[in-house]
């Protein structure tokens, strides 16, 4: 019997036991100070589903491409309430290497299944922007096990530069977010940003687009729906460990809301969004950065249901910025 342990949608995670139809005994749903609220996902989001299979997987299995696969290594994920649709899969891989062991412990059957939540699926037409649904898993045609979840308009996660694209938080260690220049180089590694410079953020989980696209296929340019689009907030403040804004910031001369040139799917990629914006005027009295991990600008991608952000260094507009 397959057991779904937890799912990571770049932001939310929850540990669950197997939830089988017609179960005969108790099931542990989670632990903490409040009742479990379920996994949070968004249309089009790239997620990792962590499960325990009944067979041993000795190496990762990757979709041959260019499109994602509906089934890998006999494992299939679907989503919906009542009727379901497939979750396209990038890859499935074991979490631990157990080669050479004479006795195989249970954790050797644990795997990470990377997939993309469809943009539309049964029940996603409900008027409420947040609604419940379920993710189902099958192995070699076995009866499906399921995980209850809630769908949100977005679950924002900025891309990290030094970590594998589809597995960001191994053993609890996150990776630094990155802002990119048009030449593809991270701004954190090549000097300070100047006013008027065009910069790019890459992200997952920004939700529905206009026009609609199909999950599991390389995307064409399509902008995020405007009436649910997150906002870009720039805060000019010298901070060694910047914290992003969640929602609208207070009225302050050091805070600027920036209109992006483009916020939508990255053409040719699957489930990846990009945000292009022009750096506004940098205050001349802004304190300059000295060394990593200094930053004097924090950019936040903030929505009603989720947010993320990153700090970087900008050059004051006029000579003589504070030292």
ZADO-1210 file (C-alpha; in nm, 4 decimals, padded with zeros to 6 digits):
<atoms>
<atom x="00.0000" y="00.0000" z="00.0000" code="UNK" pos="1"/>
<atom x="00.1284" y="00.3462" z="-00.0944" code="UNK" pos="2"/>
<atom x="00.1568" y="00.6005" z="00.1859" code="UNK" pos="3"/>
<atom x="00.1604" y="00.9711" z="00.1123" code="UNK" pos="4"/>
<atom x="00.3880" y="01.1372" z="00.3678" code="UNK" pos="5"/>
<atom x="00.3757" y="01.5006" z="00.2716" code="UNK" pos="6"/>
<atom x="00.3747" y="01.7402" z="-00.0186" code="UNK" pos="7"/>
<atom x="00.5904" y="02.0456" z="-00.0624" code="UNK" pos="8"/>
<atom x="00.4585" y="02.3224" z="-00.2855" code="UNK" pos="9"/>
<atom x="00.7671" y="02.5390" z="-00.2240" code="UNK" pos="10"/>
<atom x="00.5894" y="02.6999" z="00.0693" code="UNK" pos="11"/>
<atom x="00.3506" y="02.4670" z="00.2534" code="UNK" pos="12"/>
<atom x="00.4100" y="02.1198" z="00.3890" code="UNK" pos="13"/>
<atom x="00.2232" y="01.8746" z="00.6128" code="UNK" pos="14"/>
<atom x="00.3006" y="01.5206" z="00.7268" code="UNK" pos="15"/>
<atom x="00.0169" y="01.2756" z="00.6742" code="UNK" pos="16"/>
<atom x="-00.0410" y="00.9034" z="00.7106" code="UNK" pos="17"/>
<atom x="-00.2083" y="00.6882" z="00.4477" code="UNK" pos="18"/>
<atom x="-00.5693" y="00.7922" z="00.3856" code="UNK" pos="19"/>
<atom x="-00.7385" y="00.4841" z="00.2456" code="UNK" pos="20"/>
<atom x="-01.1042" y="00.4487" z="00.1509" code="UNK" pos="21"/>
<atom x="-01.2762" y="00.2187" z="00.3991" code="UNK" pos="22"/>
<atom x="-00.9903" y="00.2269" z="00.6479" code="UNK" pos="23"/>
<atom x="-01.0444" y="00.0174" z="00.9618" code="UNK" pos="24"/>
<atom x="-00.8230" y="00.1999" z="01.2145" code="UNK" pos="25"/>
<atom x="-00.7162" y="00.5485" z="01.3223" code="UNK" pos="26"/>
<atom x="-00.5061" y="00.7790" z="01.1057" code="UNK" pos="27"/>
<atom x="-00.2554" y="01.0430" z="01.2251" code="UNK" pos="28"/>
<atom x="-00.3266" y="01.3699" z="01.0458" code="UNK" pos="29"/>
<atom x="-00.0473" y="01.5848" z="01.1885" code="UNK" pos="30"/>
<atom x="00.0873" y="01.7499" z="01.5014" code="UNK" pos="31"/>
<atom x="00.1099" y="02.1044" z="01.6365" code="UNK" pos="32"/>
<atom x="-00.0795" y="02.3726" z="01.8268" code="UNK" pos="33"/>
<atom x="-00.3623" y="02.4083" z="01.5742" code="UNK" pos="34"/>
<atom x="-00.5721" y="02.1741" z="01.3632" code="UNK" pos="35"/>
<atom x="-00.4128" y="02.0670" z="01.0310" code="UNK" pos="36"/>
<atom x="-00.5226" y="02.2975" z="00.7508" code="UNK" pos="37"/>
<atom x="-00.4165" y="02.0802" z="00.4580" code="UNK" pos="38"/>
<atom x="-00.1673" y="02.1256" z="00.1789" code="UNK" pos="39"/>
<atom x="-00.1832" y="02.4584" z="-00.0072" code="UNK" pos="40"/>
<atom x="-00.1409" y="02.4451" z="-00.3855" code="UNK" pos="41"/>
<atom x="-00.2076" y="02.6777" z="-00.6794" code="UNK" pos="42"/>
<atom x="-00.3038" y="02.6167" z="-01.0444" code="UNK" pos="43"/>
<atom x="00.0073" y="02.5509" z="-01.2525" code="UNK" pos="44"/>
<atom x="00.2325" y="02.5203" z="-00.9471" code="UNK" pos="45"/>
<atom x="00.5392" y="02.2949" z="-00.9486" code="UNK" pos="46"/>
<atom x="00.5258" y="02.0704" z="-00.6403" code="UNK" pos="47"/>
<atom x="00.7026" y="01.7775" z="-00.4803" code="UNK" pos="48"/>
<atom x="00.4826" y="01.4999" z="-00.3430" code="UNK" pos="49"/>
<atom x="00.6643" y="01.2761" z="-00.0946" code="UNK" pos="50"/>
<atom x="00.5352" y="00.9196" z="-00.0690" code="UNK" pos="51"/>
<atom x="00.6301" y="00.5718" z="00.0469" code="UNK" pos="52"/>
<atom x="00.5974" y="00.3123" z="-00.2285" code="UNK" pos="53"/>
<atom x="00.5545" y="-00.0625" z="-00.1953" code="UNK" pos="54"/>
<atom x="00.8531" y="-00.1244" z="-00.4245" code="UNK" pos="55"/>
<atom x="01.2156" y="-00.0147" z="-00.4054" code="UNK" pos="56"/>
<atom x="01.3205" y="00.2528" z="-00.6540" code="UNK" pos="57"/>
<atom x="01.6979" y="00.2370" z="-00.7078" code="UNK" pos="58"/>
<atom x="01.7393" y="00.5492" z="-00.9199" code="UNK" pos="59"/>
<atom x="01.5499" y="00.8513" z="-01.0467" code="UNK" pos="60"/>
<atom x="01.3123" y="00.8207" z="-01.3426" code="UNK" pos="61"/>
<atom x="01.2717" y="01.1335" z="-01.5571" code="UNK" pos="62"/>
<atom x="01.0063" y="01.2197" z="-01.8153" code="UNK" pos="63"/>
<atom x="01.1670" y="01.1892" z="-02.1595" code="UNK" pos="64"/>
<atom x="01.0292" y="01.5271" z="-02.2756" code="UNK" pos="65"/>
<atom x="00.9647" y="01.7703" z="-02.4195" code="UNK" pos="66"/>
<atom x="00.6284" y="01.7217" z="-02.2442" code="UNK" pos="67"/>
<atom x="00.5871" y="01.5774" z="-01.8966" code="UNK" pos="68"/>
<atom x="00.4626" y="01.2231" z="-01.8366" code="UNK" pos="69"/>
<atom x="00.1322" y="01.1074" z="-01.6857" code="UNK" pos="70"/>
<atom x="00.3048" y="00.8038" z="-01.5311" code="UNK" pos="71"/>
<atom x="00.6614" y="00.7294" z="-01.4192" code="UNK" pos="72"/>
<atom x="00.7894" y="00.4011" z="-01.2721" code="UNK" pos="73"/>
<atom x="00.4302" y="00.2822" z="-01.2514" code="UNK" pos="74"/>
<atom x="00.3316" y="00.5798" z="-01.0338" code="UNK" pos="75"/>
<atom x="00.0468" y="00.8075" z="-01.1336" code="UNK" pos="76"/>
<atom x="-00.0922" y="01.1229" z="-00.9670" code="UNK" pos="77"/>
<atom x="-00.4333" y="01.2754" z="-01.0322" code="UNK" pos="78"/>
<atom x="-00.6296" y="01.5650" z="-00.8834" code="UNK" pos="79"/>
<atom x="-00.9939" y="01.6578" z="-00.8531" code="UNK" pos="80"/>
<atom x="-01.3159" y="01.6262" z="-00.6561" code="UNK" pos="81"/>
<atom x="-01.5121" y="01.3398" z="-00.8066" code="UNK" pos="82"/>
<atom x="-01.3725" y="01.3245" z="-01.1629" code="UNK" pos="83"/>
<atom x="-00.9951" y="01.3657" z="-01.1687" code="UNK" pos="84"/>
<atom x="-00.7314" y="01.4716" z="-01.4209" code="UNK" pos="85"/>
<atom x="-00.3623" y="01.3695" z="-01.4348" code="UNK" pos="86"/>
<atom x="-00.0871" y="01.5698" z="-01.2658" code="UNK" pos="87"/>
<atom x="00.1965" y="01.5809" z="-01.5246" code="UNK" pos="88"/>
<atom x="00.5211" y="01.4465" z="-01.3787" code="UNK" pos="89"/>
<atom x="00.8791" y="01.5753" z="-01.4170" code="UNK" pos="90"/>
<atom x="01.0499" y="01.2913" z="-01.2322" code="UNK" pos="91"/>
<atom x="01.0390" y="01.0486" z="-00.9420" code="UNK" pos="92"/>
<atom x="01.3426" y="00.9695" z="-00.7333" code="UNK" pos="93"/>
<atom x="01.4321" y="00.7902" z="-00.4090" code="UNK" pos="94"/>
<atom x="01.4970" y="01.0122" z="-00.1083" code="UNK" pos="95"/>
<atom x="01.7695" y="00.7869" z="00.0293" code="UNK" pos="96"/>
<atom x="02.0332" y="00.5590" z="-00.1194" code="UNK" pos="97"/>
<atom x="01.9890" y="00.2071" z="00.0189" code="UNK" pos="98"/>
<atom x="02.2084" y="00.0158" z="-00.2247" code="UNK" pos="99"/>
<atom x="02.4175" y="-00.2535" z="-00.0594" code="UNK" pos="100"/>
<atom x="02.2033" y="-00.2861" z="00.2509" code="UNK" pos="101"/>
<atom x="02.1251" y="-00.6445" z="00.3509" code="UNK" pos="102"/>
<atom x="01.8198" y="-00.5357" z="00.5506" code="UNK" pos="103"/>
<atom x="01.6001" y="-00.2762" z="00.3828" code="UNK" pos="104"/>
<atom x="01.4422" y="-00.0331" z="00.6339" code="UNK" pos="105"/>
<atom x="01.1020" y="00.1246" z="00.5503" code="UNK" pos="106"/>
<atom x="01.2468" y="00.4673" z="00.4665" code="UNK" pos="107"/>
<atom x="01.4234" y="00.3155" z="00.1654" code="UNK" pos="108"/>
<atom x="01.0830" y="00.3105" z="-00.0080" code="UNK" pos="109"/>
<atom x="01.0381" y="00.6887" z="00.0306" code="UNK" pos="110"/>
<atom x="01.0353" y="00.8895" z="-00.2938" code="UNK" pos="111"/>
<atom x="00.9949" y="01.2473" z="-00.4153" code="UNK" pos="112"/>
<atom x="00.7521" y="01.2853" z="-00.7054" code="UNK" pos="113"/>
<atom x="00.7907" y="01.6179" z="-00.8886" code="UNK" pos="114"/>
<atom x="00.4932" y="01.7344" z="-01.0924" code="UNK" pos="115"/>
<atom x="00.2894" y="02.0317" z="-01.2076" code="UNK" pos="116"/>
<atom x="-00.0595" y="02.1007" z="-01.0758" code="UNK" pos="117"/>
<atom x="-00.2957" y="02.1463" z="-01.3747" code="UNK" pos="118"/>
<atom x="-00.4176" y="02.4982" z="-01.4436" code="UNK" pos="119"/>
<atom x="-00.7787" y="02.3812" z="-01.4501" code="UNK" pos="120"/>
<atom x="-00.9365" y="02.0656" z="-01.3106" code="UNK" pos="121"/>
<atom x="-01.2732" y="01.9466" z="-01.1728" code="UNK" pos="122"/>
<atom x="-01.4146" y="02.1883" z="-00.9102" code="UNK" pos="123"/>
<atom x="-01.1745" y="02.4663" z="-01.0074" code="UNK" pos="124"/>
<atom x="-01.4617" y="02.6661" z="-01.1593" code="UNK" pos="125"/>
<atom x="-01.6147" y="02.7396" z="-00.8161" code="UNK" pos="126"/>
<atom x="-01.6613" y="03.1070" z="-00.7387" code="UNK" pos="127"/>
<atom x="-01.4644" y="03.0943" z="-00.4124" code="UNK" pos="128"/>
<atom x="-01.0931" y="03.1661" z="-00.4847" code="UNK" pos="129"/>
<atom x="-00.9978" y="02.9035" z="-00.2212" code="UNK" pos="130"/>
<atom x="-01.1582" y="02.5618" z="-00.2455" code="UNK" pos="131"/>
<atom x="-01.0885" y="02.2011" z="-00.1348" code="UNK" pos="132"/>
<atom x="-00.9875" y="01.9124" z="-00.3567" code="UNK" pos="133"/>
<atom x="-00.7819" y="01.5917" z="-00.3357" code="UNK" pos="134"/>
<atom x="-00.4607" y="01.4524" z="-00.4847" code="UNK" pos="135"/>
<atom x="-00.4663" y="01.0777" z="-00.5618" code="UNK" pos="136"/>
<atom x="-00.1721" y="00.8407" z="-00.6056" code="UNK" pos="137"/>
<atom x="-00.1604" y="00.4957" z="-00.7661" code="UNK" pos="138"/>
<atom x="00.1260" y="00.2503" z="-00.8024" code="UNK" pos="139"/>
<atom x="00.1142" y="-00.0179" z="-01.0738" code="UNK" pos="140"/>
<atom x="-00.2630" y="00.0068" z="-01.0942" code="UNK" pos="141"/>
<atom x="-00.3241" y="-00.0279" z="-00.7187" code="UNK" pos="142"/>
<atom x="-00.6357" y="00.1261" z="-00.5579" code="UNK" pos="143"/>
<atom x="-00.5805" y="00.5031" z="-00.5229" code="UNK" pos="144"/>
<atom x="-00.4793" y="00.6648" z="-00.1937" code="UNK" pos="145"/>
<atom x="-00.5523" y="01.0329" z="-00.1497" code="UNK" pos="146"/>
<atom x="-00.4386" y="01.3519" z="00.0203" code="UNK" pos="147"/>
<atom x="-00.6832" y="01.6341" z="00.0936" code="UNK" pos="148"/>
<atom x="-00.5646" y="01.9765" z="-00.0149" code="UNK" pos="149"/>
<atom x="-00.6833" y="02.3312" z="-00.0721" code="UNK" pos="150"/>
<atom x="-00.6368" y="02.5303" z="-00.3917" code="UNK" pos="151"/>
<atom x="-00.5357" y="02.8965" z="-00.3663" code="UNK" pos="152"/>
<atom x="-00.4993" y="03.1573" z="-00.6431" code="UNK" pos="153"/>
<atom x="-00.1210" y="03.1585" z="-00.5927" code="UNK" pos="154"/>
<atom x="00.1569" y="03.0056" z="-00.3818" code="UNK" pos="155"/>
<atom x="00.4557" y="03.2274" z="-00.4592" code="UNK" pos="156"/>
<atom x="00.8077" y="03.0883" z="-00.4508" code="UNK" pos="157"/>
<atom x="01.1055" y="03.2744" z="-00.5991" code="UNK" pos="158"/>
<atom x="01.3641" y="03.0557" z="-00.7681" code="UNK" pos="159"/>
<atom x="01.6868" y="02.9775" z="-00.5846" code="UNK" pos="160"/>
<atom x="02.0089" y="02.9957" z="-00.7783" code="UNK" pos="161"/>
<atom x="02.2301" y="02.7276" z="-00.6252" code="UNK" pos="162"/>
<atom x="01.9776" y="02.4492" z="-00.5624" code="UNK" pos="163"/>
<atom x="01.8236" y="02.1858" z="-00.7869" code="UNK" pos="164"/>
<atom x="01.5199" y="02.3332" z="-00.9617" code="UNK" pos="165"/>
<atom x="01.2683" y="02.0812" z="-00.8317" code="UNK" pos="166"/>
<atom x="01.4024" y="02.0039" z="-00.4867" code="UNK" pos="167"/>
<atom x="01.4722" y="02.3132" z="-00.2852" code="UNK" pos="168"/>
<atom x="01.4594" y="02.2192" z="00.0825" code="UNK" pos="169"/>
<atom x="01.6510" y="01.8973" z="00.1486" code="UNK" pos="170"/>
<atom x="01.6678" y="01.8203" z="00.5211" code="UNK" pos="171"/>
<atom x="01.5371" y="02.1661" z="00.6113" code="UNK" pos="172"/>
<atom x="01.8070" y="02.3771" z="00.4461" code="UNK" pos="173"/>
<atom x="01.6698" y="02.6409" z="00.2102" code="UNK" pos="174"/>
<atom x="01.8538" y="02.8210" z="-00.0680" code="UNK" pos="175"/>
<atom x="01.9023" y="03.1909" z="-00.1341" code="UNK" pos="176"/>
<atom x="01.6643" y="03.3594" z="-00.3783" code="UNK" pos="177"/>
<atom x="01.8191" y="03.5282" z="-00.6795" code="UNK" pos="178"/>
<atom x="01.7565" y="03.8402" z="-00.8905" code="UNK" pos="179"/>
<atom x="01.8904" y="03.8210" z="-01.2477" code="UNK" pos="180"/>
<atom x="02.0160" y="04.0716" z="-01.5025" code="UNK" pos="181"/>
<atom x="01.9170" y="04.0529" z="-01.8692" code="UNK" pos="182"/>
<atom x="02.2482" y="03.8772" z="-01.9446" code="UNK" pos="183"/>
<atom x="02.1444" y="03.5903" z="-01.7146" code="UNK" pos="184"/>
<atom x="02.3923" y="03.6691" z="-01.4352" code="UNK" pos="185"/>
<atom x="02.2701" y="03.7015" z="-01.0763" code="UNK" pos="186"/>
<atom x="02.2897" y="04.0568" z="-00.9462" code="UNK" pos="187"/>
<atom x="02.4143" y="03.9217" z="-00.6134" code="UNK" pos="188"/>
<atom x="02.7411" y="03.8119" z="-00.7755" code="UNK" pos="189"/>
<atom x="02.8164" y="04.0972" z="-01.0181" code="UNK" pos="190"/>
<atom x="02.8196" y="04.4486" z="-00.8716" code="UNK" pos="191"/>
<atom x="02.5324" y="04.6720" z="-00.7617" code="UNK" pos="192"/>
<atom x="02.2145" y="04.7471" z="-00.9547" code="UNK" pos="193"/>
<atom x="02.1695" y="05.0950" z="-01.1009" code="UNK" pos="194"/>
<atom x="01.8531" y="05.2987" z="-01.1591" code="UNK" pos="195"/>
<atom x="01.6845" y="05.2194" z="-01.4907" code="UNK" pos="196"/>
<atom x="01.8343" y="04.8696" z="-01.5152" code="UNK" pos="197"/>
<atom x="01.5965" y="04.5911" z="-01.6239" code="UNK" pos="198"/>
<atom x="01.5950" y="04.2953" z="-01.3835" code="UNK" pos="199"/>
<atom x="01.4275" y="03.9539" z="-01.3814" code="UNK" pos="200"/>
<atom x="01.2834" y="03.7365" z="-01.1075" code="UNK" pos="201"/>
<atom x="01.1900" y="03.3738" z="-01.1727" code="UNK" pos="202"/>
<atom x="00.9194" y="03.2114" z="-00.9662" code="UNK" pos="203"/>
<atom x="00.6796" y="02.9228" z="-00.9232" code="UNK" pos="204"/>
<atom x="00.3174" y="02.9257" z="-00.8160" code="UNK" pos="205"/>
<atom x="00.1853" y="03.2555" z="-00.9570" code="UNK" pos="206"/>
<atom x="-00.1390" y="03.0903" z="-01.0672" code="UNK" pos="207"/>
<atom x="-00.3716" y="03.1286" z="-01.3654" code="UNK" pos="208"/>
<atom x="-00.2708" y="03.3116" z="-01.6818" code="UNK" pos="209"/>
<atom x="-00.4332" y="03.5000" z="-01.9680" code="UNK" pos="210"/>
<atom x="-00.4666" y="03.3195" z="-02.2042" code="UNK" pos="211"/>
<atom x="-00.5005" y="02.9779" z="-02.0378" code="UNK" pos="212"/>
<atom x="-00.2299" y="02.7189" z="-02.1119" code="UNK" pos="213"/>
<atom x="-00.1953" y="02.3417" z="-02.0719" code="UNK" pos="214"/>
<atom x="00.0062" y="02.1967" z="-01.7857" code="UNK" pos="215"/>
<atom x="00.2932" y="01.9620" z="-01.8620" code="UNK" pos="216"/>
<atom x="00.3935" y="02.1337" z="-02.1868" code="UNK" pos="217"/>
<atom x="00.6561" y="02.4027" z="-02.2653" code="UNK" pos="218"/>
<atom x="00.4759" y="02.7333" z="-02.2218" code="UNK" pos="219"/>
<atom x="00.4191" y="03.0257" z="-02.4528" code="UNK" pos="220"/>
<atom x="00.4173" y="03.3812" z="-02.3192" code="UNK" pos="221"/>
<atom x="00.1021" y="03.4304" z="-02.1097" code="UNK" pos="222"/>
<atom x="00.0575" y="03.6935" z="-01.8404" code="UNK" pos="223"/>
<atom x="-00.0712" y="03.6231" z="-01.4912" code="UNK" pos="224"/>
<atom x="-00.4378" y="03.7157" z="-01.4458" code="UNK" pos="225"/>
<atom x="-00.4388" y="04.0848" z="-01.3589" code="UNK" pos="226"/>
<atom x="-00.7182" y="04.0885" z="-01.1024" code="UNK" pos="227"/>
<atom x="-00.5289" y="03.8325" z="-00.8870" code="UNK" pos="228"/>
<atom x="-00.1762" y="03.9328" z="-00.9770" code="UNK" pos="229"/>
<atom x="00.0723" y="03.9842" z="-00.6911" code="UNK" pos="230"/>
<atom x="00.2369" y="04.3253" z="-00.6566" code="UNK" pos="231"/>
<atom x="00.6063" y="04.4173" z="-00.6581" code="UNK" pos="232"/>
<atom x="00.7277" y="04.6135" z="-00.3563" code="UNK" pos="233"/>
<atom x="01.0756" y="04.7690" z="-00.3329" code="UNK" pos="234"/>
<atom x="01.2021" y="04.8771" z="00.0082" code="UNK" pos="235"/>
<atom x="01.5205" y="05.0853" z="00.0201" code="UNK" pos="236"/>
<atom x="01.6762" y="04.9996" z="00.3537" code="UNK" pos="237"/>
<atom x="02.0168" y="04.8671" z="00.4550" code="UNK" pos="238"/>
<atom x="01.9527" y="04.5150" z="00.5892" code="UNK" pos="239"/>
<atom x="02.1812" y="04.2172" z="00.6379" code="UNK" pos="240"/>
<atom x="01.8838" y="03.9757" z="00.6492" code="UNK" pos="241"/>
<atom x="01.5929" y="04.1318" z="00.4582" code="UNK" pos="242"/>
<atom x="01.2354" y="04.0189" z="00.5186" code="UNK" pos="243"/>
<atom x="00.9779" y="04.0404" z="00.2367" code="UNK" pos="244"/>
<atom x="00.6481" y="04.2228" z="00.2754" code="UNK" pos="245"/>
<atom x="00.3240" y="04.0285" z="00.3094" code="UNK" pos="246"/>
<atom x="00.0547" y="04.2470" z="00.1557" code="UNK" pos="247"/>
<atom x="00.0565" y="04.6254" z="00.1228" code="UNK" pos="248"/>
<atom x="00.3420" y="04.7959" z="00.3129" code="UNK" pos="249"/>
<atom x="00.2994" y="05.1113" z="00.5214" code="UNK" pos="250"/>
<atom x="00.3196" y="05.4514" z="00.3550" code="UNK" pos="251"/>
<atom x="00.6902" y="05.5344" z="00.3562" code="UNK" pos="252"/>
<atom x="00.9296" y="05.7300" z="00.1322" code="UNK" pos="253"/>
<atom x="01.1576" y="05.4251" z="00.1394" code="UNK" pos="254"/>
<atom x="00.8927" y="05.1939" z="-00.0100" code="UNK" pos="255"/>
<atom x="00.7946" y="05.1882" z="-00.3786" code="UNK" pos="256"/>
<atom x="00.5340" y="04.9730" z="-00.5571" code="UNK" pos="257"/>
<atom x="00.6716" y="04.8850" z="-00.9022" code="UNK" pos="258"/>
<atom x="00.4628" y="04.8020" z="-01.2090" code="UNK" pos="259"/>
<atom x="00.6302" y="04.5034" z="-01.3825" code="UNK" pos="260"/>
<atom x="00.6983" y="04.5132" z="-01.7543" code="UNK" pos="261"/>
<atom x="00.5955" y="04.1474" z="-01.7695" code="UNK" pos="262"/>
<atom x="00.4655" y="03.8985" z="-01.5133" code="UNK" pos="263"/>
<atom x="00.3814" y="03.5657" z="-01.6702" code="UNK" pos="264"/>
<atom x="00.5058" y="03.2303" z="-01.7909" code="UNK" pos="265"/>
<atom x="00.8673" y="03.1944" z="-01.9047" code="UNK" pos="266"/>
<atom x="00.8440" y="03.0902" z="-02.2719" code="UNK" pos="267"/>
<atom x="00.9708" y="02.7393" z="-02.3396" code="UNK" pos="268"/>
<atom x="00.9647" y="02.6392" z="-01.9708" code="UNK" pos="269"/>
<atom x="00.7156" y="02.4270" z="-01.7769" code="UNK" pos="270"/>
<atom x="00.5554" y="02.5801" z="-01.4696" code="UNK" pos="271"/>
<atom x="00.8153" y="02.8595" z="-01.4474" code="UNK" pos="272"/>
<atom x="00.7121" y="03.2260" z="-01.4333" code="UNK" pos="273"/>
<atom x="00.9252" y="03.5339" z="-01.4889" code="UNK" pos="274"/>
<atom x="00.8841" y="03.8900" z="-01.3655" code="UNK" pos="275"/>
<atom x="01.0595" y="04.1663" z="-01.5616" code="UNK" pos="276"/>
<atom x="01.0834" y="04.5082" z="-01.3975" code="UNK" pos="277"/>
<atom x="01.2854" y="04.8278" z="-01.4274" code="UNK" pos="278"/>
<atom x="01.4793" y="04.9442" z="-01.1228" code="UNK" pos="279"/>
<atom x="01.3319" y="05.2782" z="-01.0112" code="UNK" pos="280"/>
<atom x="01.5318" y="05.5778" z="-00.8914" code="UNK" pos="281"/>
<atom x="01.7637" y="05.4785" z="-00.6078" code="UNK" pos="282"/>
<atom x="01.7746" y="05.7316" z="-00.3198" code="UNK" pos="283"/>
<atom x="02.1098" y="05.9179" z="-00.3248" code="UNK" pos="284"/>
<atom x="02.1496" y="05.8854" z="00.0514" code="UNK" pos="285"/>
<atom x="02.1026" y="05.5067" z="00.0530" code="UNK" pos="286"/>
<atom x="02.3818" y="05.3324" z="00.2413" code="UNK" pos="287"/>
<atom x="02.6044" y="05.1282" z="00.0084" code="UNK" pos="288"/>
<atom x="02.6578" y="04.7559" z="00.0557" code="UNK" pos="289"/>
<atom x="02.9982" y="04.6486" z="00.1823" code="UNK" pos="290"/>
<atom x="03.0041" y="04.2712" z="00.1488" code="UNK" pos="291"/>
<atom x="02.7794" y="03.9655" z="00.1371" code="UNK" pos="292"/>
<atom x="02.5230" y="03.9135" z="00.2864" code="UNK" pos="293"/>
<atom x="02.4613" y="04.2888" z="00.2960" code="UNK" pos="294"/>
<atom x="02.1696" y="04.4290" z="00.1013" code="UNK" pos="295"/>
<atom x="02.0180" y="04.7746" z="00.0748" code="UNK" pos="296"/>
<atom x="01.7078" y="04.6852" z="-00.1314" code="UNK" pos="297"/>
<atom x="01.4434" y="04.4225" z="-00.0637" code="UNK" pos="298"/>
<atom x="01.2026" y="04.3268" z="-00.3416" code="UNK" pos="299"/>
<atom x="00.8853" y="04.1444" z="-00.2439" code="UNK" pos="300"/>
<atom x="00.6348" y="03.9616" z="-00.4609" code="UNK" pos="301"/>
<atom x="00.3287" y="03.9959" z="-00.2404" code="UNK" pos="302"/>
<atom x="-00.0230" y="03.8624" z="-00.2782" code="UNK" pos="303"/>
<atom x="-00.3224" y="03.8122" z="-00.0517" code="UNK" pos="304"/>
<atom x="-00.2487" y="03.4403" z="00.0020" code="UNK" pos="305"/>
<atom x="00.1301" y="03.4123" z="-00.0229" code="UNK" pos="306"/>
<atom x="00.4489" y="03.6146" z="-00.0671" code="UNK" pos="307"/>
<atom x="00.8240" y="03.5842" z="-00.1114" code="UNK" pos="308"/>
<atom x="01.1164" y="03.8197" z="-00.1513" code="UNK" pos="309"/>
<atom x="01.4901" y="03.8706" z="-00.1816" code="UNK" pos="310"/>
<atom x="01.7476" y="04.1339" z="-00.0895" code="UNK" pos="311"/>
<atom x="02.0183" y="04.2724" z="-00.3179" code="UNK" pos="312"/>
<atom x="02.2497" y="04.5706" z="-00.3556" code="UNK" pos="313"/>
<atom x="02.1754" y="04.8926" z="-00.5461" code="UNK" pos="314"/>
<atom x="02.4020" y="05.1864" z="-00.6254" code="UNK" pos="315"/>
<atom x="02.2817" y="05.5258" z="-00.4946" code="UNK" pos="316"/>
<atom x="02.1886" y="05.7579" z="-00.7813" code="UNK" pos="317"/>
<atom x="02.4211" y="06.0428" z="-00.6893" code="UNK" pos="318"/>
<atom x="02.7823" y="06.0432" z="-00.5779" code="UNK" pos="319"/>
<atom x="02.8397" y="06.0633" z="-00.2073" code="UNK" pos="320"/>
<atom x="02.5905" y="05.8076" z="-00.0760" code="UNK" pos="321"/>
<atom x="02.6508" y="05.7344" z="00.2932" code="UNK" pos="322"/>
<atom x="02.9395" y="05.5041" z="00.3665" code="UNK" pos="323"/>
</atoms>
